[in-house]
Amino acid sequence: MITPIFRIFDLEKAKEFYIDYLGYQLDWAHRFEEHMPVYCQVSLHELILHLSEHHGDCSPGSAIRIKMTDLKKYHSALKEKKYTYANPGLEKSPWNTVELTVTDPFFNRITFYEEIL
Protein backbone atom coordinates (compact mmCIF):
# COMPACT_ATOMS: atom_id res chain seq x y z
CA MET A 1 0.00 0.00 0.00
CA ILE A 2 1.18 3.53 -0.76
CA THR A 3 0.47 6.37 1.69
CA PRO A 4 0.82 9.85 0.16
CA ILE A 5 1.95 12.71 2.39
CA PHE A 6 0.55 16.19 1.78
CA ARG A 7 2.08 19.34 3.26
CA ILE A 8 -0.34 21.44 5.29
CA PHE A 9 0.08 24.69 7.20
CA ASP A 10 -2.95 24.73 9.49
CA LEU A 11 -4.57 21.66 11.05
CA GLU A 12 -7.95 23.37 11.50
CA LYS A 13 -8.10 24.34 7.80
CA ALA A 14 -7.06 20.79 6.91
CA LYS A 15 -9.85 19.37 9.10
CA GLU A 16 -12.40 21.71 7.51
CA PHE A 17 -11.40 20.44 4.05
CA TYR A 18 -10.61 16.76 4.56
CA ILE A 19 -13.07 15.89 7.33
CA ASP A 20 -15.96 18.34 7.08
CA TYR A 21 -15.98 18.61 3.27
CA LEU A 22 -14.47 15.44 1.77
CA GLY A 23 -15.80 13.15 4.50
CA TYR A 24 -12.53 11.66 5.71
CA GLN A 25 -12.01 10.77 9.36
CA LEU A 26 -9.07 11.84 11.51
CA ASP A 27 -7.40 8.61 12.62
CA TRP A 28 -4.64 10.14 14.75
CA ALA A 29 -2.50 13.26 15.16
CA HIS A 30 0.98 13.57 16.68
CA ARG A 31 3.09 16.49 17.91
CA PHE A 32 6.43 16.07 19.65
CA GLU A 33 5.49 19.01 21.90
CA GLU A 34 2.47 21.31 22.21
CA HIS A 35 3.64 24.08 19.85
CA MET A 36 5.43 21.88 17.33
CA PRO A 37 4.13 20.94 13.86
CA VAL A 38 1.50 18.23 13.60
CA TYR A 39 1.69 14.98 11.62
CA CYS A 40 -1.62 13.17 11.21
CA GLN A 41 -3.52 10.53 9.31
CA VAL A 42 -6.91 10.89 7.64
CA SER A 43 -8.79 8.12 5.88
CA LEU A 44 -11.79 7.53 3.66
CA HIS A 45 -12.68 3.84 3.26
CA GLU A 46 -9.40 2.15 2.21
CA LEU A 47 -7.68 5.41 1.26
CA ILE A 48 -5.14 6.74 3.76
CA LEU A 49 -3.43 10.13 3.56
CA HIS A 50 -0.83 11.60 5.87
CA LEU A 51 -0.87 15.36 6.43
CA SER A 52 2.23 17.09 7.75
CA GLU A 53 3.09 20.57 8.96
CA HIS A 54 6.78 19.56 9.04
CA HIS A 55 8.62 21.51 6.33
CA GLY A 56 11.01 18.69 5.45
CA ASP A 57 8.37 16.04 4.79
CA CYS A 58 7.06 17.25 1.43
CA SER A 59 6.27 20.29 -0.67
CA PRO A 60 2.86 21.93 -1.02
CA GLY A 61 1.25 21.69 -4.42
CA SER A 62 1.41 17.92 -4.85
CA ALA A 63 -1.14 15.93 -6.84
CA ILE A 64 -2.56 12.42 -6.61
CA ARG A 65 -5.17 10.39 -8.49
CA ILE A 66 -7.57 8.13 -6.60
CA LYS A 67 -9.66 5.45 -8.30
CA MET A 68 -13.22 5.29 -6.97
CA THR A 69 -16.50 3.59 -7.63
CA ASP A 70 -19.79 5.49 -7.67
CA LEU A 71 -18.10 8.85 -8.26
CA LYS A 72 -21.41 10.51 -9.18
CA LYS A 73 -22.80 9.68 -5.73
CA TYR A 74 -19.69 11.11 -4.04
CA HIS A 75 -19.95 14.24 -6.21
CA SER A 76 -23.60 14.70 -5.18
CA ALA A 77 -22.65 14.40 -1.50
CA LEU A 78 -19.96 17.09 -1.93
CA LYS A 79 -22.39 19.44 -3.71
CA GLU A 80 -24.86 19.13 -0.83
CA LYS A 81 -22.23 20.38 1.63
CA LYS A 82 -21.88 23.75 -0.16
CA TYR A 83 -18.22 24.15 0.77
CA THR A 84 -17.35 27.85 0.43
CA TYR A 85 -14.01 27.36 -1.31
CA ALA A 86 -14.82 24.75 -3.96
CA ASN A 87 -17.57 23.55 -6.26
CA PRO A 88 -15.98 20.84 -8.40
CA GLY A 89 -17.71 19.33 -11.39
CA LEU A 90 -17.46 15.97 -13.08
CA GLU A 91 -15.46 15.83 -16.30
CA LYS A 92 -15.13 13.08 -18.89
CA SER A 93 -11.52 12.53 -19.95
CA PRO A 94 -10.19 11.42 -23.35
CA TRP A 95 -8.83 8.29 -21.63
CA ASN A 96 -12.33 7.02 -20.70
CA THR A 97 -12.66 8.16 -17.12
CA VAL A 98 -15.01 10.46 -15.27
CA GLU A 99 -13.01 12.74 -12.98
CA LEU A 100 -13.58 15.09 -10.07
CA THR A 101 -10.68 17.30 -9.01
CA VAL A 102 -10.43 19.21 -5.74
CA THR A 103 -7.62 21.39 -4.41
CA ASP A 104 -7.03 21.65 -0.69
CA PRO A 105 -6.23 24.96 1.08
CA PHE A 106 -2.50 24.21 0.68
CA PHE A 107 -2.61 23.75 -3.14
CA ASN A 108 -2.50 19.95 -3.04
CA ARG A 109 -4.69 18.49 -5.78
CA ILE A 110 -6.72 15.28 -5.57
CA THR A 111 -8.35 13.84 -8.68
CA PHE A 112 -10.93 11.18 -7.94
CA TYR A 113 -11.69 9.11 -11.02
CA GLU A 114 -13.87 6.27 -12.18
CA GLU A 115 -13.24 4.26 -15.33
CA ILE A 116 -15.98 4.26 -17.95
CA LEU A 117 -16.69 0.75 -19.13
MISEFI-655334 format. One record per residue (C-alpha): residue number from 1; chain; z, y, x. Coordinates in nm, 2 decimals, decimal comma. Each point is the difference from the previous one (the first is absolute). Layout:
// MISEFI-655334
TIFI	pos	unit	up	north	east
TIFI	NUM	A	Z	Y	X
...
This chain:
// MISEFI-655334
TIFI	pos	unit	up	north	east
TIFI	1	A	0,00	0,00	0,00
TIFI	2	A	-0,08	0,35	0,12
TIFI	3	A	0,25	0,29	-0,07
TIFI	4	A	-0,15	0,34	0,03
TIFI	5	A	0,22	0,29	0,11
TIFI	6	A	-0,06	0,35	-0,13
TIFI	7	A	0,15	0,31	0,15
TIFI	8	A	0,20	0,21	-0,24
TIFI	9	A	0,19	0,33	0,04
TIFI	10	A	0,23	0,00	-0,30
TIFI	11	A	0,16	-0,30	-0,17
TIFI	12	A	0,04	0,17	-0,34
TIFI	13	A	-0,37	0,09	-0,01
TIFI	14	A	-0,09	-0,35	0,10
TIFI	15	A	0,22	-0,14	-0,28
TIFI	16	A	-0,16	0,23	-0,25
TIFI	17	A	-0,34	-0,13	0,10
TIFI	18	A	0,05	-0,36	0,08
TIFI	19	A	0,27	-0,09	-0,25
TIFI	20	A	-0,02	0,24	-0,29
TIFI	21	A	-0,38	0,03	0,00
TIFI	22	A	-0,15	-0,32	0,15
TIFI	23	A	0,27	-0,23	-0,13
TIFI	24	A	0,12	-0,14	0,33
TIFI	25	A	0,37	-0,09	0,05
TIFI	26	A	0,21	0,10	0,29
TIFI	27	A	0,11	-0,32	0,17
TIFI	28	A	0,21	0,15	0,28
TIFI	29	A	0,05	0,32	0,21
TIFI	30	A	0,15	0,03	0,35
TIFI	31	A	0,12	0,29	0,21
TIFI	32	A	0,17	-0,04	0,33
TIFI	33	A	0,23	0,29	-0,09
TIFI	34	A	0,03	0,23	-0,30
TIFI	35	A	-0,23	0,28	0,11
TIFI	36	A	-0,26	-0,22	0,18
TIFI	37	A	-0,34	-0,10	-0,13
TIFI	38	A	-0,03	-0,27	-0,26
TIFI	39	A	-0,20	-0,32	0,02
TIFI	40	A	-0,04	-0,18	-0,33
TIFI	41	A	-0,19	-0,27	-0,19
TIFI	42	A	-0,17	0,04	-0,34
TIFI	43	A	-0,17	-0,28	-0,19
TIFI	44	A	-0,22	-0,06	-0,30
TIFI	45	A	-0,04	-0,37	-0,09
TIFI	46	A	-0,11	-0,16	0,33
TIFI	47	A	-0,09	0,32	0,17
TIFI	48	A	0,25	0,13	0,26
TIFI	49	A	-0,02	0,34	0,17
TIFI	50	A	0,23	0,15	0,26
TIFI	51	A	0,05	0,38	-0,01
TIFI	52	A	0,13	0,17	0,31
TIFI	53	A	0,13	0,35	0,09
TIFI	54	A	0,00	-0,10	0,37
TIFI	55	A	-0,27	0,19	0,18
TIFI	56	A	-0,08	-0,28	0,24
TIFI	57	A	-0,07	-0,27	-0,26
TIFI	58	A	-0,34	0,13	-0,13
TIFI	59	A	-0,21	0,30	-0,08
TIFI	60	A	-0,03	0,16	-0,34
TIFI	61	A	-0,34	-0,02	-0,16
TIFI	62	A	-0,05	-0,38	0,01
TIFI	63	A	-0,19	-0,20	-0,25
TIFI	64	A	0,02	-0,35	-0,15
TIFI	65	A	-0,19	-0,20	-0,26
TIFI	66	A	0,19	-0,23	-0,24
TIFI	67	A	-0,17	-0,26	-0,21
TIFI	68	A	0,13	-0,02	-0,35
TIFI	69	A	-0,06	-0,17	-0,33
TIFI	70	A	-0,01	0,19	-0,33
TIFI	71	A	-0,06	0,34	0,17
TIFI	72	A	-0,09	0,16	-0,33
TIFI	73	A	0,35	-0,08	-0,14
TIFI	74	A	0,17	0,14	0,31
TIFI	75	A	-0,22	0,31	-0,03
TIFI	76	A	0,10	0,05	-0,36
TIFI	77	A	0,37	-0,03	0,10
TIFI	78	A	-0,04	0,27	0,26
TIFI	79	A	-0,18	0,23	-0,24
TIFI	80	A	0,29	-0,03	-0,25
TIFI	81	A	0,24	0,13	0,27
TIFI	82	A	-0,18	0,33	0,03
TIFI	83	A	0,10	0,04	0,37
TIFI	84	A	-0,04	0,37	0,08
TIFI	85	A	-0,17	-0,04	0,34
TIFI	86	A	-0,27	-0,27	-0,08
TIFI	87	A	-0,23	-0,11	-0,28
TIFI	88	A	-0,21	-0,28	0,16
TIFI	89	A	-0,30	-0,15	-0,17
TIFI	90	A	-0,17	-0,33	0,02
TIFI	91	A	-0,32	-0,02	0,20
TIFI	92	A	-0,26	-0,27	0,04
TIFI	93	A	-0,10	-0,06	0,36
TIFI	94	A	-0,34	-0,11	0,13
TIFI	95	A	0,17	-0,31	0,14
TIFI	96	A	0,09	-0,13	-0,35
TIFI	97	A	0,36	0,12	-0,04
TIFI	98	A	0,18	0,23	-0,23
TIFI	99	A	0,23	0,22	0,20
TIFI	100	A	0,29	0,24	-0,06
TIFI	101	A	0,11	0,22	0,29
TIFI	102	A	0,33	0,19	0,03
TIFI	103	A	0,13	0,22	0,28
TIFI	104	A	0,37	0,03	0,06
TIFI	105	A	0,18	0,33	0,08
TIFI	106	A	-0,04	-0,08	0,37
TIFI	107	A	-0,38	-0,04	-0,01
TIFI	108	A	0,01	-0,39	0,01
TIFI	109	A	-0,28	-0,14	-0,22
TIFI	110	A	0,02	-0,32	-0,20
TIFI	111	A	-0,31	-0,15	-0,17
TIFI	112	A	0,08	-0,26	-0,25
TIFI	113	A	-0,31	-0,21	-0,08
TIFI	114	A	-0,12	-0,28	-0,22
TIFI	115	A	-0,31	-0,20	0,07
TIFI	116	A	-0,27	0,00	-0,28
TIFI	117	A	-0,11	-0,36	-0,07
